[in-house]
């Protein structure tokens, strides 16, 4: 968002865009209370929230989702002497639910033959704030390891134990500073802090690393699940496609389909048009994000034209 705003306001210096990256839950709440012109979220609104949005969107409008970018959620870990690590959904579910507590647990050892794993205590870190990253990570656990993860998915952390921190920046700092730690963060945060990330065994012929390319391959198989012109995407978190990284998320911009704030709508629509356009969508991989399929991006561009 910082890159988009910088580029857009350089081209349109008369527009000022104030954006606070305070988590998907807070962003949704602010939008639904009429405090903002649009919201960015890594998690879609619930049906109840869509109904709530009708009080904010005038002229019979309601909130709709515009997918703009995707990306992998990396599993960062801090285990001196171990640079390569393979994990799978059932093992991750038990690690983050405090059922597996030592790094040399047989379940982890089985996934990493030939790797000398220490008996170090596992320190699992999760988000303390309402988070789309948490929602997507728990969606993965729920879809790929339903018998090991009984909590379903939520923006709020519901499993037992572990340490918590606010934002991906807080989680990655916790992992970076704690021997034996493991946490889930957007890949960009792990790369920026030089935190090692695990490969994921999905049932494909070989484990898959977290990268822009492997996330893009998984997201390319997503399908539109929304109705009434809503472009919510359904991700296959249990994918076994070769080279497809399964723990991903899509970032949505949330606006009204009609009845947006008149004072700011022309600027908001112009900005959304820019970030969905060629200028906004190019070079996203260099920022550590995955591009969406062209078919989805084209639908987003067409949808923006109909908003009011």
MIDOSE-1310 file (N, C-alpha, C; in nm, 2 decimals, decimal comma, always signed):
residues 308
xxxx	+0,08/-0,12/+0,00/+0,00/+0,00/+0,00/+0,09/+0,13/+0,00; +0,20/+0,12/+0,07/+0,29/+0,24/+0,07/+0,34/+0,27/-0,07; +0,38/+0,16/-0,14/+0,43/+0,18/-0,27/+0,32/+0,23/-0,36; +0,20/+0,18/-0,35/+0,09/+0,23/-0,44/+0,06/+0,37/-0,41
xxxx	+0,06/+0,41/-0,28/+0,03/+0,55/-0,25/+0,14/+0,64/-0,30; +0,26/+0,60/-0,28/+0,37/+0,69/-0,32/+0,37/+0,71/-0,47; +0,34/+0,60/-0,55/+0,34/+0,61/-0,69/+0,22/+0,70/-0,74; +0,11/+0,67/-0,68/-0,02/+0,74/-0,72/-0,01/+0,89/-0,69
xxxx	+0,03/+0,92/-0,57/+0,03/+1,07/-0,54/+0,14/+1,14/-0,61; +0,25/+1,07/-0,66/+0,35/+1,14/-0,74/+0,28/+1,18/-0,87; +0,20/+1,09/-0,93/+0,13/+1,12/-1,05/+0,01/+1,21/-1,03; -0,05/+1,21/-0,92/-0,17/+1,29/-0,89/-0,14/+1,37/-0,76
xxxx	-0,06/+1,47/-0,76/-0,02/+1,54/-0,64/-0,13/+1,61/-0,56; -0,24/+1,63/-0,63/-0,35/+1,70/-0,56/-0,43/+1,61/-0,47; -0,40/+1,48/-0,47/-0,47/+1,38/-0,38/-0,39/+1,34/-0,26; -0,45/+1,34/-0,15/-0,38/+1,29/-0,03/-0,45/+1,17/+0,03
xxxx	-0,38/+1,06/+0,04/-0,43/+0,93/+0,09/-0,37/+0,90/+0,22; -0,45/+0,89/+0,32/-0,41/+0,85/+0,46/-0,45/+0,71/+0,48; -0,35/+0,62/+0,50/-0,38/+0,48/+0,52/-0,30/+0,43/+0,64; -0,37/+0,36/+0,73/-0,31/+0,30/+0,85/-0,32/+0,15/+0,84
xxxx	-0,20/+0,09/+0,84/-0,20/-0,06/+0,84/-0,21/-0,12/+0,98; -0,33/-0,12/+1,03/-0,35/-0,16/+1,17/-0,42/-0,30/+1,19; -0,41/-0,38/+1,08/-0,47/-0,52/+1,09/-0,60/-0,53/+1,02; -0,63/-0,64/+0,96/-0,76/-0,66/+0,89/-0,88/-0,64/+0,97
xxxx	-0,88/-0,69/+1,10/-0,99/-0,67/+1,19/-1,03/-0,53/+1,21; -0,92/-0,45/+1,25/-0,94/-0,31/+1,27/-0,99/-0,23/+1,15; -0,93/-0,27/+1,03/-0,97/-0,21/+0,91/-1,11/-0,23/+0,87; -1,16/-0,35/+0,89/-1,30/-0,38/+0,87/-1,39/-0,31/+0,96
xxxx	-1,35/-0,30/+1,09/-1,43/-0,23/+1,19/-1,45/-0,08/+1,16; -1,33/-0,02/+1,12/-1,34/+0,12/+1,09/-1,43/+0,15/+0,97; -1,42/+0,06/+0,87/-1,50/+0,08/+0,75/-1,65/+0,07/+0,78; -1,68/-0,04/+0,86/-1,82/-0,06/+0,89/-1,88/+0,04/+0,99
xxxx	-1,80/+0,12/+1,05/-1,84/+0,23/+1,14/-1,84/+0,36/+1,07; -1,81/+0,36/+0,94/-1,81/+0,48/+0,86/-1,69/+0,57/+0,88; -1,59/+0,52/+0,94/-1,47/+0,61/+0,96/-1,38/+0,62/+0,84; -1,39/+0,53/+0,75/-1,29/+0,54/+0,63/-1,37/+0,52/+0,50
xxxx	-1,30/+0,56/+0,39/-1,36/+0,55/+0,26/-1,36/+0,41/+0,20; -1,26/+0,34/+0,24/-1,24/+0,20/+0,20/-1,16/+0,13/+0,30; -1,16/-0,01/+0,30/-1,08/-0,09/+0,39/-0,99/-0,18/+0,31; -0,87/-0,21/+0,36/-0,79/-0,32/+0,30/-0,79/-0,43/+0,40
xxxx	-0,81/-0,55/+0,35/-0,82/-0,67/+0,44/-0,77/-0,79/+0,38; -0,70/-0,88/+0,45/-0,66/-1,01/+0,41/-0,76/-1,11/+0,43; -0,88/-1,07/+0,48/-0,98/-1,17/+0,51/-1,12/-1,10/+0,46; -1,21/-1,19/+0,41/-1,33/-1,13/+0,37/-1,43/-1,11/+0,48
xxxx	-1,52/-1,01/+0,46/-1,62/-0,99/+0,56/-1,72/-1,11/+0,57; -1,77/-1,13/+0,69/-1,87/-1,23/+0,71/-2,01/-1,19/+0,66; -2,10/-1,28/+0,65/-2,24/-1,25/+0,60/-2,30/-1,14/+0,70; -2,27/-1,15/+0,83/-2,33/-1,06/+0,92/-2,27/-0,92/+0,90
xxxx	-2,14/-0,91/+0,87/-2,08/-0,79/+0,84/-2,12/-0,72/+0,71; -2,15/-0,81/+0,61/-2,21/-0,76/+0,49/-2,34/-0,69/+0,51; -2,42/-0,75/+0,60/-2,55/-0,69/+0,64/-2,53/-0,56/+0,71; -2,43/-0,56/+0,80/-2,40/-0,44/+0,87/-2,36/-0,33/+0,78
xxxx	-2,29/-0,36/+0,67/-2,24/-0,26/+0,58/-2,35/-0,18/+0,51; -2,47/-0,23/+0,51/-2,58/-0,16/+0,45/-2,62/-0,03/+0,52; -2,58/-0,02/+0,65/-2,60/+0,10/+0,73/-2,50/+0,21/+0,69; -2,39/+0,17/+0,63/-2,28/+0,26/+0,59/-2,30/+0,30/+0,44
xxxx	-2,33/+0,21/+0,36/-2,35/+0,23/+0,22/-2,49/+0,28/+0,19; -2,50/+0,40/+0,15/-2,63/+0,46/+0,12/-2,69/+0,41/-0,01; -2,81/+0,46/-0,04/-2,88/+0,42/-0,16/-2,90/+0,27/-0,19; -2,91/+0,20/-0,08/-2,93/+0,06/-0,09/-2,81/-0,02/-0,12
xxxx	-2,69/+0,04/-0,10/-2,56/-0,03/-0,13/-2,52/-0,13/-0,02; -2,42/-0,20/-0,05/-2,36/-0,30/+0,04/-2,21/-0,31/+0,01; -2,14/-0,37/+0,10/-1,99/-0,38/+0,08/-1,96/-0,49/-0,02; -1,86/-0,47/-0,10/-1,81/-0,57/-0,19/-1,66/-0,58/-0,18
xxxx	-1,60/-0,69/-0,22/-1,46/-0,72/-0,21/-1,39/-0,71/-0,35; -1,28/-0,64/-0,36/-1,20/-0,63/-0,48/-1,07/-0,69/-0,45; -1,04/-0,81/-0,50/-0,91/-0,87/-0,48/-0,80/-0,80/-0,56; -0,69/-0,76/-0,49/-0,59/-0,68/-0,56/-0,45/-0,74/-0,56
xxxx	-0,42/-0,83/-0,47/-0,29/-0,89/-0,46/-0,30/-1,01/-0,37; -0,20/-1,10/-0,39/-0,20/-1,22/-0,31/-0,06/-1,23/-0,25; -0,04/-1,34/-0,17/+0,09/-1,36/-0,12/+0,10/-1,48/-0,03; +0,22/-1,53/-0,01/+0,23/-1,65/+0,08/+0,25/-1,61/+0,23
xxxx	+0,19/-1,69/+0,32/+0,22/-1,68/+0,46/+0,33/-1,78/+0,49; +0,44/-1,73/+0,53/+0,55/-1,81/+0,56/+0,55/-1,86/+0,71; +0,61/-1,98/+0,73/+0,63/-2,03/+0,86/+0,77/-2,01/+0,90; +0,79/-1,90/+0,98/+0,93/-1,86/+1,02/+0,97/-1,94/+1,14
xxxx	+1,10/-1,97/+1,15/+1,14/-2,05/+1,27/+1,29/-2,00/+1,31; +1,32/-2,02/+1,43/+1,45/-1,99/+1,49/+1,51/-2,11/+1,56; +1,59/-2,18/+1,48/+1,65/-2,30/+1,54/+1,80/-2,31/+1,50; +1,89/-2,26/+1,58/+2,03/-2,25/+1,54/+2,08/-2,39/+1,50
xxxx	+2,15/-2,40/+1,39/+2,20/-2,52/+1,34/+2,11/-2,59/+1,24; +1,99/-2,54/+1,23/+1,89/-2,60/+1,13/+1,85/-2,49/+1,04; +1,89/-2,51/+0,91/+1,86/-2,41/+0,81/+1,74/-2,45/+0,72; +1,73/-2,58/+0,71/+1,62/-2,64/+0,62/+1,53/-2,72/+0,71
xxxx	+1,40/-2,69/+0,69/+1,30/-2,76/+0,78/+1,17/-2,79/+0,69; +1,12/-2,91/+0,71/+1,00/-2,94/+0,64/+0,89/-2,97/+0,75; +0,77/-2,91/+0,72/+0,66/-2,94/+0,81/+0,53/-2,97/+0,73; +0,43/-3,02/+0,79/+0,31/-3,04/+0,72/+0,19/-2,99/+0,80
xxxx	+0,07/-3,00/+0,75/-0,04/-2,94/+0,82/-0,08/-3,00/+0,95; -0,08/-3,14/+0,96/-0,11/-3,20/+1,09/-0,01/-3,16/+1,20; +0,12/-3,16/+1,16/+0,23/-3,13/+1,25/+0,22/-2,98/+1,29; +0,19/-2,89/+1,20/+0,18/-2,75/+1,23/+0,06/-2,73/+1,33
xxxx	-0,05/-2,80/+1,30/-0,17/-2,79/+1,38/-0,14/-2,83/+1,53; -0,06/-2,93/+1,55/-0,03/-2,98/+1,68/+0,07/-2,89/+1,75; +0,17/-2,83/+1,67/+0,26/-2,74/+1,72/+0,19/-2,61/+1,77; +0,10/-2,56/+1,69/+0,04/-2,43/+1,73/-0,08/-2,45/+1,83
xxxx	-0,11/-2,58/+1,86/-0,21/-2,61/+1,96/-0,14/-2,67/+2,09; -0,01/-2,65/+2,10/+0,07/-2,70/+2,21/+0,07/-2,85/+2,24; +0,04/-2,92/+2,14/+0,04/-3,07/+2,15/+0,18/-3,13/+2,12; +0,25/-3,06/+2,03/+0,39/-3,10/+2,00/+0,48/-2,98/+2,06
xxxx	+0,56/-3,02/+2,16/+0,63/-2,91/+2,23/+0,78/-2,92/+2,22; +0,84/-3,02/+2,16/+0,99/-3,03/+2,14/+1,02/-3,04/+2,00; +1,13/-2,98/+1,96/+1,17/-2,98/+1,82/+1,21/-3,12/+1,77; +1,25/-3,20/+1,86/+1,29/-3,34/+1,81/+1,18/-3,44/+1,83
xxxx	+1,05/-3,39/+1,83/+0,94/-3,47/+1,84/+0,94/-3,57/+1,72; +0,89/-3,69/+1,74/+0,90/-3,79/+1,63/+0,82/-3,74/+1,50; +0,72/-3,67/+1,51/+0,64/-3,62/+1,40/+0,73/-3,53/+1,31; +0,81/-3,44/+1,38/+0,89/-3,35/+1,30/+1,01/-3,42/+1,25
xxxx	+1,07/-3,51/+1,33/+1,19/-3,59/+1,29/+1,15/-3,67/+1,16; +1,03/-3,73/+1,16/+0,99/-3,81/+1,04/+0,99/-3,73/+0,91; +0,96/-3,60/+0,92/+0,95/-3,52/+0,81/+1,09/-3,46/+0,76; +1,19/-3,48/+0,85/+1,32/-3,43/+0,82/+1,43/-3,53/+0,84
xxxx	+1,43/-3,64/+0,76/+1,53/-3,74/+0,78/+1,67/-3,69/+0,75; +1,76/-3,72/+0,83/+1,90/-3,68/+0,81/+1,93/-3,55/+0,88; +1,83/-3,48/+0,93/+1,85/-3,35/+1,00/+1,85/-3,37/+1,15; +1,96/-3,32/+1,21/+1,97/-3,34/+1,36/+1,89/-3,23/+1,43
xxxx	+1,78/-3,27/+1,48/+1,69/-3,17/+1,55/+1,72/-3,17/+1,70; +1,73/-3,06/+1,76/+1,75/-3,05/+1,90/+1,63/-3,07/+1,99; +1,65/-3,09/+2,12/+1,53/-3,11/+2,21/+1,48/-2,98/+2,26; +1,52/-2,87/+2,19/+1,47/-2,74/+2,23/+1,32/-2,73/+2,24
xxxx	+1,28/-2,65/+2,34/+1,13/-2,63/+2,36/+1,08/-2,55/+2,24; +0,97/-2,58/+2,19/+0,90/-2,50/+2,08/+0,83/-2,39/+2,14; +0,86/-2,27/+2,09/+0,79/-2,15/+2,13/+0,70/-2,09/+2,01; +0,58/-2,13/+2,01/+0,49/-2,09/+1,90/+0,44/-1,95/+1,92
xxxx	+0,45/-1,87/+1,82/+0,40/-1,73/+1,83/+0,28/-1,71/+1,73; +0,18/-1,64/+1,78/+0,06/-1,61/+1,70/+0,02/-1,46/+1,72; -0,07/-1,41/+1,64/-0,11/-1,27/+1,64/-0,20/-1,25/+1,76; -0,18/-1,14/+1,83/-0,26/-1,10/+1,94/-0,38/-1,02/+1,89
xxxx	-0,37/-0,96/+1,77/-0,48/-0,87/+1,72/-0,56/-0,95/+1,62; -0,68/-0,89/+1,59/-0,77/-0,95/+1,49/-0,70/-0,94/+1,35; -0,68/-1,06/+1,29/-0,59/-1,06/+1,17/-0,63/-1,15/+1,06; -0,62/-1,09/+0,94/-0,65/-1,17/+0,82/-0,55/-1,28/+0,80
xxxx	-0,42/-1,25/+0,84/-0,32/-1,35/+0,83/-0,36/-1,48/+0,92; -0,40/-1,45/+1,04/-0,45/-1,56/+1,13/-0,57/-1,63/+1,06; -0,66/-1,56/+1,00/-0,78/-1,62/+0,94/-0,73/-1,72/+0,83; -0,64/-1,67/+0,75/-0,59/-1,76/+0,64/-0,51/-1,87/+0,68
xxxx	-0,43/-1,85/+0,78/-0,34/-1,96/+0,84/-0,43/-2,07/+0,90; -0,53/-2,03/+0,98/-0,62/-2,12/+1,04/-0,71/-2,19/+0,94; -0,74/-2,12/+0,83/-0,82/-2,18/+0,72/-0,74/-2,29/+0,66; -0,61/-2,27/+0,64/-0,52/-2,38/+0,59/-0,52/-2,50/+0,69
xxxx	-0,50/-2,47/+0,82/-0,50/-2,58/+0,91/-0,63/-2,66/+0,91; -0,74/-2,58/+0,91/-0,87/-2,64/+0,91/-0,90/-2,73/+0,79; -0,85/-2,68/+0,67/-0,88/-2,75/+0,54/-0,78/-2,87/+0,52; -0,66/-2,85/+0,56/-0,55/-2,95/+0,53/-0,53/-3,05/+0,64
xxxx	-0,58/-3,02/+0,77/-0,56/-3,11/+0,88/-0,68/-3,10/+0,97; -0,80/-3,13/+0,92/-0,92/-3,11/+1,00/-0,93/-3,19/+1,13; -0,87/-3,31/+1,13/-0,87/-3,39/+1,25/-0,78/-3,35/+1,35; -0,67/-3,27/+1,31/-0,58/-3,22/+1,41/-0,61/-3,08/+1,46
xxxx	-0,69/-3,01/+1,38/-0,72/-2,87/+1,41/-0,87/-2,85/+1,43; -0,92/-2,86/+1,55/-1,07/-2,85/+1,58/-1,13/-2,72/+1,59; -1,05/-2,61/+1,56/-1,10/-2,47/+1,59/-1,16/-2,40/+1,47; -1,16/-2,46/+1,35/-1,21/-2,39/+1,24/-1,11/-2,27/+1,20
xxxx	-1,17/-2,17/+1,14/-1,08/-2,05/+1,11/-1,15/-1,92/+1,17; -1,06/-1,83/+1,20/-1,11/-1,70/+1,26/-0,99/-1,60/+1,25; -1,03/-1,47/+1,25/-0,93/-1,37/+1,26/-0,87/-1,36/+1,40; -0,94/-1,41/+1,50/-0,89/-1,41/+1,64/-0,83/-1,55/+1,67
xxxx	-0,72/-1,55/+1,74/-0,65/-1,68/+1,77/-0,73/-1,75/+1,88; -0,76/-1,88/+1,86/-0,85/-1,95/+1,95/-0,78/-2,08/+2,01; -0,66/-2,12/+1,96/-0,60/-2,24/+2,01/-0,53/-2,22/+2,14; -0,48/-2,32/+2,20/-0,43/-2,32/+2,33/-0,28/-2,28/+2,33
xxxx	-0,24/-2,21/+2,43/-0,10/-2,18/+2,46/-0,03/-2,09/+2,36; +0,10/-2,09/+2,36/+0,18/-2,01/+2,27/+0,20/-1,87/+2,32; +0,29/-1,79/+2,26/+0,31/-1,65/+2,29/+0,25/-1,57/+2,18; +0,22/-1,44/+2,21/+0,15/-1,36/+2,11/+0,22/-1,23/+2,09
xxxx	+0,19/-1,17/+1,98/+0,25/-1,03/+1,95/+0,15/-0,96/+1,85; +0,16/-0,83/+1,85/+0,07/-0,76/+1,76/+0,13/-0,74/+1,63; +0,06/-0,77/+1,52/+0,10/-0,75/+1,39/+0,21/-0,85/+1,34; +0,22/-0,86/+1,21/+0,33/-0,95/+1,16/+0,46/-0,90/+1,20
xxxx	+0,48/-0,77/+1,21/+0,61/-0,72/+1,26/+0,64/-0,77/+1,40; +0,54/-0,77/+1,49/+0,56/-0,82/+1,62/+0,59/-0,97/+1,63; +0,52/-1,05/+1,55/+0,55/-1,19/+1,55/+0,69/-1,22/+1,49; +0,73/-1,16/+1,38/+0,86/-1,19/+1,33/+0,97/-1,14/+1,42
xxxx	+0,95/-1,04/+1,50/+1,05/-0,99/+1,59/+1,06/-1,10/+1,71; +0,94/-1,15/+1,75/+0,94/-1,25/+1,85/+1,01/-1,38/+1,81; +0,99/-1,42/+1,69/+1,06/-1,54/+1,63/+1,21/-1,51/+1,62; +1,24/-1,39/+1,57/+1,39/-1,36/+1,55/+1,46/-1,36/+1,68
xxxx	+1,40/-1,31/+1,79/+1,46/-1,30/+1,92/+1,45/-1,41/+2,01; +1,38/-1,52/+1,97/+1,36/-1,63/+2,06/+1,40/-1,77/+2,00; +1,51/-1,83/+2,06/+1,55/-1,96/+2,02/+1,44/-2,06/+2,04; +1,42/-2,14/+1,94/+1,31/-2,24/+1,94/+1,18/-2,19/+1,90
xxxx	+1,17/-2,06/+1,85/+1,04/-2,00/+1,81/+1,00/-2,04/+1,67; +0,87/-2,04/+1,66/+0,80/-2,06/+1,52/+0,68/-1,97/+1,52; +0,66/-1,91/+1,40/+0,54/-1,82/+1,39/+0,50/-1,81/+1,24; +0,38/-1,76/+1,21/+0,33/-1,74/+1,08/+0,33/-1,59/+1,05
xxxx	+0,39/-1,55/+0,94/+0,39/-1,41/+0,89/+0,39/-1,40/+0,74; +0,35/-1,29/+0,69/+0,37/-1,27/+0,54/+0,51/-1,29/+0,51; +0,54/-1,35/+0,40/+0,68/-1,38/+0,36/+0,77/-1,25/+0,36; +0,71/-1,14/+0,32/+0,79/-1,02/+0,31/+0,86/-0,98/+0,45
xxxx	+0,79/-1,01/+0,56/+0,84/-0,98/+0,69/+0,95/-1,08/+0,73; +0,94/-1,20/+0,69/+1,04/-1,30/+0,72/+1,17/-1,27/+0,64; +1,15/-1,23/+0,51/+1,27/-1,19/+0,43/+1,34/-1,07/+0,48; +1,26/-0,97/+0,52/+1,32/-0,85/+0,57/+1,40/-0,87/+0,70
xxxx	+1,36/-0,96/+0,78/+1,43/-0,98/+0,91/+1,52/-1,11/+0,90; +1,54/-1,16/+0,78/+1,63/-1,27/+0,76/+1,60/-1,39/+0,85; +1,47/-1,42/+0,86/+1,42/-1,53/+0,94/+1,40/-1,65/+0,85; +1,45/-1,77/+0,88/+1,44/-1,89/+0,80/+1,29/-1,93/+0,80
xxxx	+1,25/-1,99/+0,68/+1,12/-2,03/+0,66/+1,11/-2,18/+0,62; +1,01/-2,25/+0,67/+0,99/-2,39/+0,65/+0,93/-2,42/+0,51; +0,96/-2,53/+0,45/+0,90/-2,59/+0,34/+0,78/-2,67/+0,39; +0,67/-2,68/+0,30/+0,55/-2,74/+0,34/+0,53/-2,87/+0,26
xxxx	+0,51/-2,98/+0,33/+0,48/-3,11/+0,26/+0,33/-3,11/+0,24; +0,29/-3,11/+0,12/+0,14/-3,10/+0,09/+0,08/-3,24/+0,04; +0,17/-3,33/+0,01/+0,12/-3,46/-0,05/+0,17/-3,46/-0,20; +0,23/-3,35/-0,24/+0,29/-3,35/-0,38/+0,42/-3,43/-0,37
xxxx	+0,49/-3,44/-0,48/+0,61/-3,53/-0,49/+0,72/-3,47/-0,40; +0,72/-3,34/-0,38/+0,83/-3,28/-0,30/+0,77/-3,16/-0,22; +0,83/-3,13/-0,10/+0,78/-3,02/-0,02/+0,80/-2,89/-0,10; +0,72/-2,79/-0,07/+0,71/-2,66/-0,14/+0,76/-2,55/-0,06
xxxx	+0,85/-2,47/-0,11/+0,90/-2,35/-0,04/+0,80/-2,23/-0,05; +0,80/-2,15/+0,04/+0,72/-2,02/+0,03/+0,79/-1,92/-0,06; +0,73/-1,89/-0,16/+0,78/-1,79/-0,26/+0,67/-1,72/-0,33; +0,70/-1,61/-0,40/+0,60/-1,55/-0,48/+0,55/-1,64/-0,59
xxxx	+0,64/-1,71/-0,65/+0,60/-1,80/-0,77/+0,51/-1,91/-0,72; +0,55/-1,98/-0,61/+0,47/-2,09/-0,56/+0,34/-2,05/-0,51; +0,33/-1,93/-0,45/+0,20/-1,88/-0,41/+0,11/-1,84/-0,53; +0,17/-1,78/-0,63/+0,10/-1,74/-0,75/+0,04/-1,87/-0,81
xxxx	+0,11/-1,98/-0,81/+0,06/-2,10/-0,88/-0,06/-2,15/-0,80; -0,06/-2,15/-0,67/-0,17/-2,19/-0,59/-0,29/-2,10/-0,61; -0,27/-1,97/-0,60/-0,38/-1,87/-0,61/-0,44/-1,87/-0,75; -0,36/-1,91/-0,85/-0,42/-1,92/-0,99/-0,53/-2,02/-1,00
xxxx	-0,54/-2,11/-0,91/-0,64/-2,21/-0,91/-0,76/-2,17/-0,83; -0,76/-2,05/-0,77/-0,88/-2,00/-0,69/-1,00/-1,98/-0,78; -1,11/-1,98/-0,72/-1,24/-1,96/-0,79/-1,32/-1,85/-0,72; -1,40/-1,78/-0,79/-1,48/-1,67/-0,74/-1,60/-1,73/-0,66
xxxx	-1,61/-1,69/-0,53/-1,72/-1,75/-0,45/-1,82/-1,65/-0,41; -1,81/-1,52/-0,44/-1,90/-1,42/-0,41/-2,02/-1,42/-0,50; -2,13/-1,35/-0,46/-2,25/-1,33/-0,54/-2,28/-1,19/-0,55; -2,36/-1,16/-0,65/-2,41/-1,02/-0,67/-2,30/-0,93/-0,70
xxxx	-2,20/-0,97/-0,78/-2,09/-0,89/-0,82/-1,98/-0,88/-0,72; -1,99/-0,96/-0,61/-1,88/-0,96/-0,51/-1,77/-1,05/-0,56; -1,65/-1,01/-0,54/-1,54/-1,09/-0,60/-1,45/-1,16/-0,49; -1,52/-1,21/-0,39/-1,44/-1,29/-0,29/-1,39/-1,42/-0,36
xxxx	-1,27/-1,46/-0,33/-1,21/-1,58/-0,39/-1,20/-1,69/-0,29; -1,22/-1,81/-0,35/-1,21/-1,93/-0,26/-1,07/-2,00/-0,30; -0,99/-2,00/-0,20/-0,85/-2,06/-0,21/-0,86/-2,21/-0,18; -0,78/-2,29/-0,25/-0,77/-2,43/-0,21/-0,65/-2,45/-0,12
xxxx	-0,67/-2,44/+0,01/-0,57/-2,45/+0,11/-0,51/-2,60/+0,12; -0,59/-2,69/+0,07/-0,55/-2,83/+0,08/-0,49/-2,88/-0,06; -0,45/-2,79/-0,14/-0,39/-2,82/-0,27/-0,27/-2,92/-0,26; -0,27/-3,01/-0,35/-0,15/-3,10/-0,36/-0,08/-3,09/-0,50
xxxx	-0,11/-2,98/-0,57/-0,05/-2,95/-0,70/+0,10/-2,93/-0,68; +0,18/-2,99/-0,77/+0,32/-2,98/-0,76/+0,36/-2,83/-0,77; +0,45/-2,79/-0,68/+0,50/-2,65/-0,68/+0,40/-2,54/-0,64; +0,29/-2,58/-0,58/+0,19/-2,49/-0,53/+0,20/-2,48/-0,38
xxxx	+0,23/-2,36/-0,33/+0,24/-2,33/-0,19/+0,10/-2,31/-0,13; +0,06/-2,39/-0,03/-0,08/-2,39/+0,01/-0,12/-2,28/+0,11; -0,03/-2,21/+0,18/-0,07/-2,12/+0,29/-0,06/-1,98/+0,23; -0,17/-1,94/+0,18/-0,17/-1,81/+0,10/-0,29/-1,72/+0,15
xxxx	-0,28/-1,60/+0,11/-0,39/-1,51/+0,13/-0,41/-1,41/+0,02; -0,53/-1,36/+0,01/-0,56/-1,26/-0,09/-0,60/-1,13/-0,02; -0,54/-1,02/-0,06/-0,58/-0,89/+0,00/-0,69/-0,82/-0,08; -0,79/-0,79/-0,01/-0,91/-0,72/-0,07/-0,91/-0,57/-0,04
xxxx	-0,96/-0,49/-0,13/-1,00/-0,36/-0,09/-1,16/-0,37/-0,08; -1,21/-0,32/+0,03/-1,35/-0,33/+0,05/-1,42/-0,19/+0,04; -1,52/-0,18/-0,05/-1,59/-0,06/-0,07/-1,74/-0,09/-0,09; -1,82/+0,01/-0,10/-1,96/-0,01/-0,13/-1,99/-0,03/-0,28
xxxx	-2,08/-0,11/-0,31/-2,11/-0,12/-0,45/-2,18/+0,00/-0,50; -2,26/+0,07/-0,41/-2,31/+0,20/-0,44/-2,33/+0,27/-0,30; -2,34/+0,40/-0,31/-2,35/+0,48/-0,18/-2,22/+0,50/-0,11; -2,11/+0,51/-0,18/-1,98/+0,54/-0,12/-1,98/+0,69/-0,08
xxxx	-1,89/+0,73/+0,01/-1,89/+0,86/+0,06/-1,87/+0,96/-0,05; -1,97/+1,05/-0,08/-1,96/+1,14/-0,19/-1,83/+1,23/-0,19; -1,79/+1,28/-0,07/-1,68/+1,37/-0,07/-1,55/+1,31/-0,11; -1,54/+1,18/-0,10/-1,41/+1,12/-0,13/-1,41/+1,02/-0,24
xxxx	-1,53/+0,99/-0,29/-1,55/+0,88/-0,38/-1,47/+0,90/-0,51; -1,47/+1,02/-0,57/-1,40/+1,03/-0,70/-1,25/+1,00/-0,68; -1,19/+1,04/-0,57/-1,05/+1,01/-0,54/-1,03/+0,86/-0,51; -1,12/+0,81/-0,43/-1,11/+0,67/-0,40/-1,12/+0,58/-0,53
xxxx	-1,22/+0,61/-0,61/-1,24/+0,53/-0,73/-1,11/+0,55/-0,82; -1,06/+0,66/-0,83/-0,94/+0,68/-0,92/-0,82/+0,60/-0,86; -0,81/+0,60/-0,73/-0,70/+0,52/-0,67/-0,72/+0,37/-0,69; -0,84/+0,32/-0,67/-0,86/+0,18/-0,69/-0,84/+0,14/-0,84
xxxx	-0,88/+0,23/-0,93/-0,86/+0,21/-1,07/-0,71/+0,20/-1,10; -0,63/+0,29/-1,04/-0,48/+0,28/-1,06/-0,42/+0,15/-1,01; -0,46/+0,11/-0,88/-0,39/-0,01/-0,83/-0,43/-0,14/-0,90; -0,55/-0,14/-0,96/-0,60/-0,25/-1,03/-0,54/-0,25/-1,18
xxxx	-0,49/-0,13/-1,22/-0,45/-0,11/-1,35/-0,31/-0,17/-1,38; -0,26/-0,15/-1,50/-0,12/-0,20/-1,53/-0,02/-0,14/-1,44; -0,02/-0,01/-1,41/+0,08/+0,05/-1,33/+0,08/+0,00/-1,19; -0,04/-0,03/-1,13/-0,04/-0,08/-1,00/-0,01/-0,23/-0,98
xxxx	-0,03/-0,30/-1,09/-0,01/-0,45/-1,08/+0,12/-0,49/-1,13; +0,20/-0,40/-1,20/+0,33/-0,45/-1,24/+0,43/-0,45/-1,13; +0,53/-0,54/-1,14/+0,64/-0,55/-1,05/+0,60/-0,58/-0,90; +0,48/-0,64/-0,88/+0,44/-0,67/-0,75/+0,53/-0,78/-0,69
xxxx	+0,59/-0,86/-0,77/+0,67/-0,97/-0,72/+0,80/-0,91/-0,66; +0,84/-0,80/-0,71/+0,96/-0,74/-0,65/+0,94/-0,68/-0,51; +0,81/-0,66/-0,48/+0,77/-0,62/-0,35/+0,74/-0,74/-0,25; +0,75/-0,86/-0,31/+0,73/-0,98/-0,23/+0,59/-1,03/-0,23
xxxx	+0,51/-0,99/-0,33/+0,37/-1,03/-0,34/+0,34/-1,10/-0,47; +0,23/-1,18/-0,46/+0,19/-1,26/-0,58/+0,09/-1,19/-0,66; +0,10/-1,20/-0,79/+0,00/-1,14/-0,88/-0,12/-1,23/-0,88; -0,23/-1,18/-0,91/-0,36/-1,25/-0,93/-0,37/-1,29/-1,07
xxxx	-0,45/-1,40/-1,10/-0,47/-1,44/-1,24/-0,53/-1,32/-1,32; -0,50/-1,31/-1,45/-0,54/-1,21/-1,53/-0,70/-1,21/-1,54; -0,76/-1,32/-1,54/-0,90/-1,33/-1,54/-0,97/-1,26/-1,42; -0,91/-1,27/-1,31/-0,96/-1,21/-1,19/-0,93/-1,06/-1,19
xxxx	-0,81/-1,02/-1,23/-0,78/-0,87/-1,24/-0,87/-0,80/-1,34; -0,90/-0,87/-1,45/-0,99/-0,81/-1,55/-1,13/-0,79/-1,49; -1,18/-0,88/-1,41/-1,31/-0,87/-1,34/-1,31/-0,76/-1,24; -1,20/-0,74/-1,17/-1,19/-0,63/-1,08/-1,19/-0,50/-1,15
xxxx	-1,12/-0,48/-1,26/-1,13/-0,36/-1,33/-1,27/-0,32/-1,38; -1,33/-0,43/-1,43/-1,47/-0,40/-1,48/-1,56/-0,37/-1,37; -1,55/-0,43/-1,25/-1,63/-0,41/-1,14/-1,62/-0,26/-1,08; -1,49/-0,22/-1,08/-1,47/-0,08/-1,03/-1,55/+0,02/-1,12
xxxx	-1,55/+0,00/-1,25/-1,63/+0,09/-1,34/-1,77/+0,10/-1,30; -1,83/+0,00/-1,24/-1,97/+0,00/-1,21/-2,01/+0,06/-1,07; -1,90/+0,08/-0,99/-1,93/+0,13/-0,85/-1,96/+0,27/-0,85; -2,04/+0,32/-0,74/-2,08/+0,46/-0,74/-2,09/+0,50/-0,59
